[in-house]
Amino acid sequence: MKSSIGNKHMHRETLRSLGLKRIGDSVVKEDRPEFRGMVRTVRHLVTVEEVD
């Protein structure tokens, strides 16, 4: 993940909504359209992997 410093306010808020506070944080979310939209908004800042 990249830093949110220097990015738009809404991108920083989206990261917080996803539960990401620091570089290197990881969270597990269920596959729902709301979360997919949030991840799509900040896709240049995060890495997404599927967990079985």
Helices and strands as residue ranges (DSSP letters): H 9-18, H 33-41
